[in-house]
């Protein structure tokens, strides 16, 4: 892939968002990690404590000739609840805040317009709480977090939380799947 781009999203637990985006055509790689905070090289334990400023995030490398940033946003907003502040389901704390980290002014404009349209259409019945922040640094998560769903599909969290997200992905975005 010669002309790849990067998107960084925080949509709650990074195991969930990683599993969703790994299934999309045009996505080269998805890496779970931490972004947006003020601690260098944070650990999972530090981020989980909720005082680093980091959110659990994913770094998506994608081919814009196969999948657009806008399409990634469509999937992102459809597979988590962007109306919750510092929470996704039972995962509670600032590390689970819905966040889009933009790489440049183009991505910033696209995501701001996207959220504006969601709110003006009252898509969720509540205002979108997703934060839009300039990308600074991404810290990859520890290796045991990577490819988590694919290696732990029988785990209760995967069955109860991730499987419904993947079912939604398969029903709403079948044409985008690998």
Buried (B, 14 or more C-beta within 10 A) or exposed (E): BEEBBBBBBBBBBBBBBBBBBBBBEBBEBBBBBBBBBEBEEBBBEBBEEBBBBBBBBBBBBBBBEBBBBEBBBBBBBBBBBBBBEBBBBEBEBBBBBBBBBBBEEEBBEBBEEBBEEBBEEEBBEEEBBBBBBEBEBBBEBEEEBBBBBEEBEEBEBBEEBBBEBBEBBEEEBEEBEE
